[in-house]
Amino acid sequence: MYQTKAYSAVNATSALAATSIPRRDPTARDVQIEILFCGICHSDLHTARNEWSSVMQTTYPCVPGHEIVGRVTQVGSAVTKHKTGDIVGVGCLVDADQTCPCCRDHLENLCPSGVFTYNSPDKHGTAPVTYGGYSDSIVVDEHFVLRIPANLDLAGAAPLLCAGITTYSPLKRAHVGPGKKVGIVGLGGLGHMGVKLADAMGAHVVVFTTSPNKREDALRLGADEVVVSRNADEMQKHAGSFDFILDCVSAEHDINAFLNLLKHDGDMTLVGAPEKPLSISAFSLIFGRRRLSGSLIGGIAETQEMLDFCGAHNLTSDVEVIPIQKINEAYERMLRSDVKYRFSIDMASLKSD
């Protein structure tokens, strides 16, 4: 066991501050990684402030961060996929039983025994819970360590480990491609990646936003059309025309207005996670035989597939790079949607603490 620098919250109302945390020494199957960049996900804020307590209680101290890019510094004797010096990534998962039906289907993200990168019970006993990527280094089972394509900017690649796979997986399952009309609801950290990916897949992409001033940026990111969702006339023009809609909004909103835009047998998938339950009209689903589904990140193989797709199309997240010392300011700005479109922490800044 060794100690490494990190930033943590000690309770639901505290600011994140510098600390030291334990990491296990690498076992035969482990990869030790020097963290270079870590993206900031809205889930980090929710967890640090215990805002999802009805679903998952936060254990403190809490070290968030599950969009990790770094350099391999040590590998265990049984590791075959990675070597010292490799540039790799770690996403939302660091373990699973690898024997259940979900794991056998390469859906480790749905494993009942899955271990999240932070705030999950640490089966190794290094700490009460797992600690995330707001730290100098991390030790992870090689199965959950991913290759980062060499051509990708590392700061922009970090959010792909959550925002990228969260949007790629449902787009892929919906067979998004040429000839498909795809809607992206919300142009934030998730939505902007949904636009980039759907465009790269060859779909006709329509962005729905409540902010008219986002129109130009949506078109720059790859949208073919932009609809201001508060404008009933603009919405009505698209009624019954979408093959697939990806809802990336985490705030309370009327999803029936979007369900009614689907073709018959169309699918709307939720990847945003509003705090309060959404109201659904049965008629929005019954008429048109429409489907409403949800999606949670993706399995390890699919996450690697997403990274390789992004490498082939030179796709990364639009990021603002910050030092770790500005993490609390970044959280407040994130609440105001004052970032285009993701923060990425330069973890070299942690060395100055």
JOHU-V142057 format. One record per helix or strand of 2 or more residues. SS is the DSSP state (a for helix, b for strand). FROM is the first residue (numbers start at 1). TO is the last residue. If there is no record, write none. Layout:
# JOHU-V142057
SS/FROM/TO  SS/FROM/TO
This chain:
# JOHU-V142057
b/2/9  b/17/23  b/30/40  a/42/48  b/68/75  b/87/90  b/93/95  a/101/104  a/108/110  b/115/116  b/137/141  a/142/144  b/146/147  a/154/161  a/163/173  b/181/185  a/189/200  b/204/209  a/212/221  b/225/228  a/232/236  b/242/247  a/256/259  b/262/270  a/282/286  b/291/294  a/300/313  b/319/323  a/324/335  b/342/346  a/347/352
